Amino acid sequence: MVNTKVTLCGVELDNPVIPASGTFGYGYEFAEFYDINKLGAFSFKGTTKEPRFGNPTPRIAECTAGMINSVGLQNPGVDKVIEEELPKLKKVYDKKVMANVSGFSVEEYAYVSARLDKCGQVGWIEVNVSCPNVHGGGMSFGTSEKAAAEVTRAVKSVTEKPVLIKLSPNVTDIVSIAKACEQAGADGISLINTLLGMRIDIKTRKPVISNVLGGFSGPAVFPVALGMVYRVAKAVKIPVVGVGGVSTAENVLEMMPAGATAVQTGAVNLVNPYASSEIVDGLPVAMKKYNIDSLSSIIGGC
């Protein structure tokens, strides 16, 4: 029998499959389709201090082998997440969940993280310094070594939970930013967030998305994500979570030799709500096909 277990920042997972933030809601929505406890974990919707309505519509544009989104961190705010969303989740999910945190100042990142630190359901805090869909926050912190390190230190000072920093591919040198986060105390790195992209309606000759630019994700970005995971994993000593274009069990097996300890699934969840479940089911089959006895044994083997 094959062994799909991995350990992420000291927490053992039954398998490395983690639906990514923004593609899986607060989890209980997907529990209507299958038992979400079969997942390794999942990262819930990006959460800010105050409620956010998000960006104006249209927010979604289809494109070849992917999609562009500009949701803009729509969420009910951290208080409602703690008071309403996590209790709903607890009824259908008995594992640790990854809390995705965003903010518009270092103080806001720290505030939200401190609130979530008190939640027993939360196993990791994933700090989003890479969202391309908000102005004055998100990605502005992830494009600078100094700013990313400052956010890392602030969050680490208010939580005892493992902290993963989610990085943007829309930078010149993602490796230097990852190393700065590691030096500032990060326990892990998640990468990549979405690439910047746009679509234009030929009939109107105007952008399809109201916000003009959005985050490009889907199978087309997988090679970019894989390359960045490989480069960062070679440069840091902390775990890396691979994200970007993952849609099959084979993609997971490709991410792990590049250096990923766990692998997040994103846009595929929006296309097929059963996708992450199917990937979990497909892992043992794919492992046998490629003569892999244990997933932990192939991490960083490339």
C-alpha atoms as a printed R data frame, in Angstrom:
    type eleno elety resid chain resno       x      y       z
1   ATOM     1    CA   MET     A     1   0.000  0.000   0.000
2   ATOM     2    CA   VAL     A     2   1.294  3.463  -0.882
3   ATOM     3    CA   ASN     A     3   1.768  6.187   1.749
4   ATOM     4    CA   THR     A     4   0.264  9.575   0.842
5   ATOM     5    CA   LYS     A     5   1.002 11.259   4.192
6   ATOM     6    CA   VAL     A     6   3.180 14.385   4.402
7   ATOM     7    CA   THR     A     7   4.044 16.779   7.226
8   ATOM     8    CA   LEU     A     8   3.595 20.519   6.712
9   ATOM     9    CA   CYS     A     9   5.223 22.748   9.346
10  ATOM    10    CA   GLY     A    10   4.848 20.070  12.002
11  ATOM    11    CA   VAL     A    11   1.254 19.121  11.144
12  ATOM    12    CA   GLU     A    12   0.711 15.708   9.547
13  ATOM    13    CA   LEU     A    13  -1.608 15.578   6.534
14  ATOM    14    CA   ASP     A    14  -3.290 12.448   5.187
15  ATOM    15    CA   ASN     A    15  -2.302 13.662   1.724
16  ATOM    16    CA   PRO     A    16  -0.756 16.837   0.237
17  ATOM    17    CA   VAL     A    17  -3.915 18.102  -1.530
18  ATOM    18    CA   ILE     A    18  -5.066 21.521  -0.247
19  ATOM    19    CA   PRO     A    19  -7.720 23.544  -2.116
20  ATOM    20    CA   ALA     A    20  -6.442 27.105  -2.418
21  ATOM    21    CA   SER     A    21  -7.913 30.197  -0.829
22  ATOM    22    CA   GLY     A    22 -10.577 31.888  -2.895
23  ATOM    23    CA   THR     A    23 -11.550 28.672  -4.683
24  ATOM    24    CA   PHE     A    24 -13.118 26.718  -1.821
25  ATOM    25    CA   GLY     A    25 -15.127 29.257   0.168
26  ATOM    26    CA   TYR     A    26 -15.166 28.355   3.855
27  ATOM    27    CA   GLY     A    27 -15.283 24.662   3.047
28  ATOM    28    CA   TYR     A    28 -18.764 23.705   4.153
29  ATOM    29    CA   GLU     A    29 -20.156 24.677   0.742
30  ATOM    30    CA   PHE     A    30 -18.188 21.810  -0.813
31  ATOM    31    CA   ALA     A    31 -19.271 19.393   1.920
32  ATOM    32    CA   GLU     A    32 -22.573 19.211   0.046
33  ATOM    33    CA   PHE     A    33 -20.704 17.395  -2.759
34  ATOM    34    CA   TYR     A    34 -18.380 15.048  -0.831
35  ATOM    35    CA   ASP     A    35 -16.736 14.436   2.539
36  ATOM    36    CA   ILE     A    36 -14.140 17.182   2.649
37  ATOM    37    CA   ASN     A    37 -12.296 15.366   5.446
38  ATOM    38    CA   LYS     A    38 -10.639 13.312   2.696
39  ATOM    39    CA   LEU     A    39  -8.558 16.404   1.807
40  ATOM    40    CA   GLY     A    40  -5.163 17.034   3.331
41  ATOM    41    CA   ALA     A    41  -6.463 20.440   4.429
42  ATOM    42    CA   PHE     A    42  -7.807 23.532   2.708
43  ATOM    43    CA   SER     A    43  -7.138 27.259   2.790
44  ATOM    44    CA   PHE     A    44 -10.268 29.266   3.434
45  ATOM    45    CA   LYS     A    45 -11.335 32.451   1.708
46  ATOM    46    CA   GLY     A    46  -9.005 35.428   2.136
47  ATOM    47    CA   THR     A    47 -10.016 37.267   5.306
48  ATOM    48    CA   THR     A    48  -9.542 40.913   6.223
49  ATOM    49    CA   LYS     A    49 -10.230 42.948   9.374
50  ATOM    50    CA   GLU     A    50 -13.394 44.586   8.045
51  ATOM    51    CA   PRO     A    51 -16.032 43.150   5.689
52  ATOM    52    CA   ARG     A    52 -15.343 43.683   1.990
53  ATOM    53    CA   PHE     A    53 -17.865 43.672  -0.824
54  ATOM    54    CA   GLY     A    54 -15.077 43.238  -3.339
55  ATOM    55    CA   ASN     A    55 -14.649 44.666  -6.818
56  ATOM    56    CA   PRO     A    56 -17.480 45.657  -9.166
57  ATOM    57    CA   THR     A    57 -18.750 43.125 -11.686
58  ATOM    58    CA   PRO     A    58 -17.937 41.613 -14.133
59  ATOM    59    CA   ARG     A    59 -15.234 39.893 -12.098
60  ATOM    60    CA   ILE     A    60 -14.556 36.769 -14.174
61  ATOM    61    CA   ALA     A    61 -13.277 36.291 -17.716
62  ATOM    62    CA   GLU     A    62 -12.608 32.975 -19.410
63  ATOM    63    CA   CYS     A    63  -9.474 32.420 -21.450
64  ATOM    64    CA   THR     A    64  -7.551 29.594 -23.054
65  ATOM    65    CA   ALA     A    65  -6.598 26.975 -20.469
66  ATOM    66    CA   GLY     A    66  -7.569 29.200 -17.590
67  ATOM    67    CA   MET     A    67  -9.503 32.149 -16.259
68  ATOM    68    CA   ILE     A    68  -9.017 35.707 -15.033
69  ATOM    69    CA   ASN     A    69 -10.637 36.843 -11.814
70  ATOM    70    CA   SER     A    70 -10.878 40.148 -10.011
71  ATOM    71    CA   VAL     A    71 -13.055 39.339  -7.002
72  ATOM    72    CA   GLY     A    72 -11.204 41.749  -4.725
73  ATOM    73    CA   LEU     A    73 -11.131 39.796  -1.443
74  ATOM    74    CA   GLN     A    74 -14.877 39.762  -0.861
75  ATOM    75    CA   ASN     A    75 -15.371 38.427   2.677
76  ATOM    76    CA   PRO     A    76 -17.457 39.111   5.803
77  ATOM    77    CA   GLY     A    77 -14.528 40.254   7.957
78  ATOM    78    CA   VAL     A    78 -12.591 38.313  10.579
79  ATOM    79    CA   ASP     A    79 -15.184 38.660  13.357
80  ATOM    80    CA   LYS     A    80 -17.931 37.088  11.261
81  ATOM    81    CA   VAL     A    81 -15.543 34.391  10.057
82  ATOM    82    CA   ILE     A    82 -14.819 33.413  13.656
83  ATOM    83    CA   GLU     A    83 -18.389 33.772  14.899
84  ATOM    84    CA   GLU     A    84 -20.291 32.295  11.933
85  ATOM    85    CA   GLU     A    85 -18.160 30.630   9.261
86  ATOM    86    CA   LEU     A    86 -15.875 28.478  11.414
87  ATOM    87    CA   PRO     A    87 -18.750 27.065  13.523
88  ATOM    88    CA   LYS     A    88 -20.508 26.026  10.280
89  ATOM    89    CA   LEU     A    89 -17.300 24.397   9.108
90  ATOM    90    CA   LYS     A    90 -16.852 22.511  12.377
91  ATOM    91    CA   LYS     A    91 -20.081 20.603  11.730
92  ATOM    92    CA   VAL     A    92 -18.634 18.972   8.598
93  ATOM    93    CA   TYR     A    93 -14.846 19.122   8.990
94  ATOM    94    CA   ASP     A    94 -12.735 17.757  11.849
95  ATOM    95    CA   LYS     A    95  -9.212 18.544  10.639
96  ATOM    96    CA   LYS     A    96  -7.083 21.674  10.890
97  ATOM    97    CA   VAL     A    97  -7.829 24.387   8.337
98  ATOM    98    CA   MET     A    98  -5.448 26.923   6.811
99  ATOM    99    CA   ALA     A    99  -6.504 30.524   7.479
100 ATOM   100    CA   ASN     A   100  -5.703 32.902   4.617
101 ATOM   101    CA   VAL     A   101  -5.133 36.455   5.836
102 ATOM   102    CA   SER     A   102  -4.909 39.700   3.891
103 ATOM   103    CA   GLY     A   103  -4.654 43.348   4.824
104 ATOM   104    CA   PHE     A   104  -4.065 46.936   3.801
105 ATOM   105    CA   SER     A   105  -1.456 47.687   6.456
106 ATOM   106    CA   VAL     A   106   1.049 45.737   8.533
107 ATOM   107    CA   GLU     A   107  -1.127 46.423  11.567
108 ATOM   108    CA   GLU     A   108  -4.180 44.894   9.854
109 ATOM   109    CA   TYR     A   109  -2.303 41.713   8.952
110 ATOM   110    CA   ALA     A   110  -1.229 41.414  12.579
111 ATOM   111    CA   TYR     A   111  -4.719 42.125  13.926
112 ATOM   112    CA   VAL     A   112  -6.426 39.494  11.798
113 ATOM   113    CA   SER     A   113  -3.711 36.927  12.511
114 ATOM   114    CA   ALA     A   114  -3.938 37.554  16.267
115 ATOM   115    CA   ARG     A   115  -7.708 36.997  16.170
116 ATOM   116    CA   LEU     A   116  -7.335 33.745  14.229
117 ATOM   117    CA   ASP     A   117  -4.494 32.558  16.464
118 ATOM   118    CA   LYS     A   118  -7.085 31.922  19.167
119 ATOM   119    CA   CYS     A   119  -9.091 29.542  16.946
120 ATOM   120    CA   GLY     A   120  -8.394 25.892  17.636
121 ATOM   121    CA   GLN     A   121  -9.612 24.896  14.179
122 ATOM   122    CA   VAL     A   122  -6.832 26.895  12.518
123 ATOM   123    CA   GLY     A   123  -3.673 24.891  11.949
124 ATOM   124    CA   TRP     A   124  -1.678 27.374   9.858
125 ATOM   125    CA   ILE     A   125  -1.891 31.052   8.968
126 ATOM   126    CA   GLU     A   126  -1.284 31.736   5.287
127 ATOM   127    CA   VAL     A   127  -0.430 35.404   4.794
128 ATOM   128    CA   ASN     A   128  -1.435 36.724   1.393
129 ATOM   129    CA   VAL     A   129   1.028 39.425   0.358
130 ATOM   130    CA   SER     A   130   0.299 38.703  -3.302
131 ATOM   131    CA   CYS     A   131  -3.283 39.493  -4.292
132 ATOM   132    CA   PRO     A   132  -3.306 41.412  -7.620
133 ATOM   133    CA   ASN     A   133  -6.948 42.461  -7.333
134 ATOM   134    CA   VAL     A   134  -6.933 45.097  -4.599
135 ATOM   135    CA   HIS     A   135  -5.508 48.593  -4.522
136 ATOM   136    CA   GLY     A   136  -3.229 49.696  -1.702
137 ATOM   137    CA   GLY     A   137  -2.825 46.248  -0.164
138 ATOM   138    CA   GLY     A   138  -2.162 42.627  -0.956
139 ATOM   139    CA   MET     A   139   0.450 42.480  -3.698
140 ATOM   140    CA   SER     A   140   2.029 45.813  -2.757
141 ATOM   141    CA   PHE     A   141   3.507 44.057   0.293
142 ATOM   142    CA   GLY     A   142   4.713 41.087  -1.722
143 ATOM   143    CA   THR     A   143   6.718 42.954  -4.338
144 ATOM   144    CA   SER     A   144   9.339 44.182  -1.877
145 ATOM   145    CA   GLU     A   145  11.720 42.132   0.248
146 ATOM   146    CA   LYS     A   146  11.541 44.720   3.030
147 ATOM   147    CA   ALA     A   147   7.735 44.970   3.071
148 ATOM   148    CA   ALA     A   148   7.208 41.199   2.890
149 ATOM   149    CA   ALA     A   149   9.666 40.696   5.743
150 ATOM   150    CA   GLU     A   150   7.950 43.391   7.809
151 ATOM   151    CA   VAL     A   151   4.566 41.687   7.439
152 ATOM   152    CA   THR     A   152   6.147 38.329   8.289
153 ATOM   153    CA   ARG     A   153   7.698 39.646  11.500
154 ATOM   154    CA   ALA     A   154   4.462 41.359  12.536
155 ATOM   155    CA   VAL     A   155   2.390 38.203  12.067
156 ATOM   156    CA   LYS     A   156   4.952 35.966  13.755
157 ATOM   157    CA   SER     A   157   4.887 38.249  16.793
158 ATOM   158    CA   VAL     A   158   1.173 37.644  17.414
159 ATOM   159    CA   THR     A   159   0.713 33.940  16.681
160 ATOM   160    CA   GLU     A   160   2.136 30.623  17.758
161 ATOM   161    CA   LYS     A   161   0.728 28.864  14.696
162 ATOM   162    CA   PRO     A   162   2.943 28.114  11.692
163 ATOM   163    CA   VAL     A   163   3.009 31.075   9.307
164 ATOM   164    CA   LEU     A   164   3.221 30.610   5.533
165 ATOM   165    CA   ILE     A   165   3.733 33.615   3.283
166 ATOM   166    CA   LYS     A   166   1.935 33.467  -0.073
167 ATOM   167    CA   LEU     A   167   4.033 35.142  -2.757
168 ATOM   168    CA   SER     A   168   3.288 36.797  -6.083
169 ATOM   169    CA   PRO     A   169   4.835 35.709  -9.396
170 ATOM   170    CA   ASN     A   170   4.503 39.305 -10.622
171 ATOM   171    CA   VAL     A   171   7.970 40.274  -9.415
172 ATOM   172    CA   THR     A   172  11.492 40.362 -10.801
173 ATOM   173    CA   ASP     A   173  13.085 38.054  -8.217
174 ATOM   174    CA   ILE     A   174  10.724 35.845  -6.208
175 ATOM   175    CA   VAL     A   175  13.656 33.980  -4.658
176 ATOM   176    CA   SER     A   176  15.023 37.035  -2.851
177 ATOM   177    CA   ILE     A   177  11.573 37.822  -1.426
178 ATOM   178    CA   ALA     A   178  11.133 34.235  -0.236
179 ATOM   179    CA   LYS     A   179  14.530 34.331   1.466
180 ATOM   180    CA   ALA     A   180  13.672 37.633   3.145
181 ATOM   181    CA   CYS     A   181  10.476 36.069   4.529
182 ATOM   182    CA   GLU     A   182  12.430 33.049   5.770
183 ATOM   183    CA   GLN     A   183  14.931 35.298   7.520
184 ATOM   184    CA   ALA     A   184  12.046 37.214   9.108
185 ATOM   185    CA   GLY     A   185  10.732 34.009  10.667
186 ATOM   186    CA   ALA     A   186   8.315 32.490   8.144
187 ATOM   187    CA   ASP     A   187   7.650 28.803   8.702
188 ATOM   188    CA   GLY     A   188   6.787 28.153   5.063
189 ATOM   189    CA   ILE     A   189   6.212 29.700   1.640
190 ATOM   190    CA   SER     A   190   3.142 29.317  -0.595
191 ATOM   191    CA   LEU     A   191   3.612 30.080  -4.273
192 ATOM   192    CA   ILE     A   192   2.450 31.165  -6.681
193 ATOM   193    CA   ASN     A   193  -0.544 33.453  -6.560
194 ATOM   194    CA   THR     A   194  -2.096 34.492  -9.864
195 ATOM   195    CA   LEU     A   195  -0.333 36.187 -12.764
196 ATOM   196    CA   LEU     A   196  -1.647 39.528 -13.990
197 ATOM   197    CA   GLY     A   197  -3.764 39.359 -17.135
198 ATOM   198    CA   MET     A   198  -6.709 40.835 -18.986
199 ATOM   199    CA   ARG     A   199  -9.276 40.198 -21.724
200 ATOM   200    CA   ILE     A   200 -10.829 42.695 -24.142
201 ATOM   201    CA   ASP     A   201 -14.306 42.414 -25.642
202 ATOM   202    CA   ILE     A   202 -13.682 42.858 -29.364
203 ATOM   203    CA   LYS     A   203 -17.224 44.111 -29.994
204 ATOM   204    CA   THR     A   204 -17.007 46.944 -27.467
205 ATOM   205    CA   ARG     A   205 -13.190 47.215 -27.512
206 ATOM   206    CA   LYS     A   206 -13.303 47.530 -23.723
207 ATOM   207    CA   PRO     A   207 -11.875 45.307 -20.959
208 ATOM   208    CA   VAL     A   208 -14.112 42.384 -20.030
209 ATOM   209    CA   ILE     A   209 -13.382 42.839 -16.314
210 ATOM   210    CA   SER     A   210 -14.521 46.039 -14.609
211 ATOM   211    CA   ASN     A   211 -11.222 46.270 -12.759
212 ATOM   212    CA   VAL     A   212  -9.439 45.977 -16.163
213 ATOM   213    CA   LEU     A   213  -6.682 43.649 -14.912
214 ATOM   214    CA   GLY     A   214  -7.179 40.468 -12.955
215 ATOM   215    CA   GLY     A   215  -5.466 37.348 -11.732
216 ATOM   216    CA   PHE     A   216  -4.762 34.726 -14.411
217 ATOM   217    CA   SER     A   217  -4.950 31.140 -13.175
218 ATOM   218    CA   GLY     A   218  -5.627 27.651 -14.478
219 ATOM   219    CA   PRO     A   219  -3.644 24.889 -16.239
220 ATOM   220    CA   ALA     A   220  -1.790 27.373 -18.451
221 ATOM   221    CA   VAL     A   221   0.191 28.757 -15.481
222 ATOM   222    CA   PHE     A   222   1.396 25.350 -14.210
223 ATOM   223    CA   PRO     A   223   4.858 25.465 -15.849
224 ATOM   224    CA   VAL     A   224   5.449 28.965 -14.434
225 ATOM   225    CA   ALA     A   225   4.415 27.856 -10.954
226 ATOM   226    CA   LEU     A   226   6.525 24.711 -11.170
227 ATOM   227    CA   GLY     A   227   9.610 26.688 -12.123
228 ATOM   228    CA   MET     A   228   9.156 29.154  -9.279
229 ATOM   229    CA   VAL     A   229   8.539 26.386  -6.751
230 ATOM   230    CA   TYR     A   230  11.759 24.722  -7.884
231 ATOM   231    CA   ARG     A   231  13.815 27.923  -7.612
232 ATOM   232    CA   VAL     A   232  12.452 28.899  -4.192
233 ATOM   233    CA   ALA     A   233  12.674 25.393  -2.725
234 ATOM   234    CA   LYS     A   234  16.357 25.266  -3.695
235 ATOM   235    CA   ALA     A   235  16.966 28.602  -1.956
236 ATOM   236    CA   VAL     A   236  15.159 28.180   1.383
237 ATOM   237    CA   LYS     A   237  15.167 25.593   4.159
238 ATOM   238    CA   ILE     A   238  11.491 25.966   5.090
239 ATOM   239    CA   PRO     A   239   8.637 24.014   3.431
240 ATOM   240    CA   VAL     A   240   7.146 25.204   0.158
241 ATOM   241    CA   VAL     A   241   3.499 24.765  -0.832
242 ATOM   242    CA   GLY     A   242   3.135 24.589  -4.606
243 ATOM   243    CA   VAL     A   243   0.198 26.447  -6.168
244 ATOM   244    CA   GLY     A   244  -0.743 27.246  -9.744
245 ATOM   245    CA   GLY     A   245  -2.521 25.302 -12.453
246 ATOM   246    CA   VAL     A   246  -2.685 22.006 -10.575
247 ATOM   247    CA   SER     A   247  -5.578 19.951 -11.929
248 ATOM   248    CA   THR     A   248  -4.513 16.278 -11.822
249 ATOM   249    CA   ALA     A   249  -2.818 13.768  -9.527
250 ATOM   250    CA   GLU     A   250   0.079 13.752 -11.990
251 ATOM   251    CA   ASN     A   251   0.487 17.518 -11.477
252 ATOM   252    CA   VAL     A   252   0.851 16.859  -7.741
253 ATOM   253    CA   LEU     A   253   3.528 14.251  -8.421
254 ATOM   254    CA   GLU     A   254   5.337 16.766 -10.630
255 ATOM   255    CA   MET     A   255   5.192 19.553  -8.043
256 ATOM   256    CA   MET     A   256   6.671 17.506  -5.231
257 ATOM   257    CA   PRO     A   257  10.062 16.640  -6.794
258 ATOM   258    CA   ALA     A   258  10.369 20.348  -7.601
259 ATOM   259    CA   GLY     A   259  10.295 20.940  -3.851
260 ATOM   260    CA   ALA     A   260   6.652 21.187  -2.781
261 ATOM   261    CA   THR     A   261   5.763 19.549   0.525
262 ATOM   262    CA   ALA     A   262   2.059 20.110  -0.168
263 ATOM   263    CA   VAL     A   263   0.168 21.211  -3.266
264 ATOM   264    CA   GLN     A   264  -2.792 23.555  -3.569
265 ATOM   265    CA   THR     A   265  -5.541 23.205  -6.161
266 ATOM   266    CA   GLY     A   266  -7.133 26.427  -7.389
267 ATOM   267    CA   ALA     A   267  -9.118 27.297 -10.489
268 ATOM   268    CA   VAL     A   268  -9.960 23.642 -11.120
269 ATOM   269    CA   ASN     A   269 -12.312 23.742  -8.106
270 ATOM   270    CA   LEU     A   270 -14.360 26.426  -9.819
271 ATOM   271    CA   VAL     A   271 -14.669 24.350 -12.989
272 ATOM   272    CA   ASN     A   272 -15.378 21.041 -11.266
273 ATOM   273    CA   PRO     A   273 -16.450 21.041  -7.590
274 ATOM   274    CA   TYR     A   274 -15.338 17.396  -7.293
275 ATOM   275    CA   ALA     A   275 -11.837 18.101  -8.651
276 ATOM   276    CA   SER     A   276  -9.871 18.032  -5.394
277 ATOM   277    CA   SER     A   277 -11.680 14.870  -4.288
278 ATOM   278    CA   GLU     A   278 -10.846 13.232  -7.605
279 ATOM   279    CA   ILE     A   279  -7.187 14.243  -7.285
280 ATOM   280    CA   VAL     A   280  -7.016 12.691  -3.794
281 ATOM   281    CA   ASP     A   281  -8.560  9.481  -5.149
282 ATOM   282    CA   GLY     A   282  -6.193  9.516  -8.109
283 ATOM   283    CA   LEU     A   283  -2.988  9.863  -6.103
284 ATOM   284    CA   PRO     A   284  -2.580  6.205  -5.040
285 ATOM   285    CA   VAL     A   285  -3.281  5.086  -8.612
286 ATOM   286    CA   ALA     A   286  -0.719  7.509 -10.038
287 ATOM   287    CA   MET     A   287   1.820  6.586  -7.368
288 ATOM   288    CA   LYS     A   288   1.574  2.913  -8.275
289 ATOM   289    CA   LYS     A   289   1.886  3.756 -11.959
290 ATOM   290    CA   TYR     A   290   5.149  5.629 -11.333
291 ATOM   291    CA   ASN     A   291   6.473  3.229  -8.663
292 ATOM   292    CA   ILE     A   292   6.242  5.727  -5.806
293 ATOM   293    CA   ASP     A   293   5.757  4.093  -2.387
294 ATOM   294    CA   SER     A   294   5.758  7.251  -0.274
295 ATOM   295    CA   LEU     A   295   5.053 10.852  -1.258
296 ATOM   296    CA   SER     A   296   7.371 12.239   1.416
297 ATOM   297    CA   SER     A   297  10.250 10.421  -0.269
298 ATOM   298    CA   ILE     A   298   9.958 12.408  -3.515
299 ATOM   299    CA   ILE     A   299   9.827 15.920  -2.033
300 ATOM   300    CA   GLY     A   300  12.659 17.937  -3.554
301 ATOM   301    CA   GLY     A   301  14.071 14.949  -5.355
302 ATOM   302    CA   CYS     A   302  14.483 16.763  -8.650
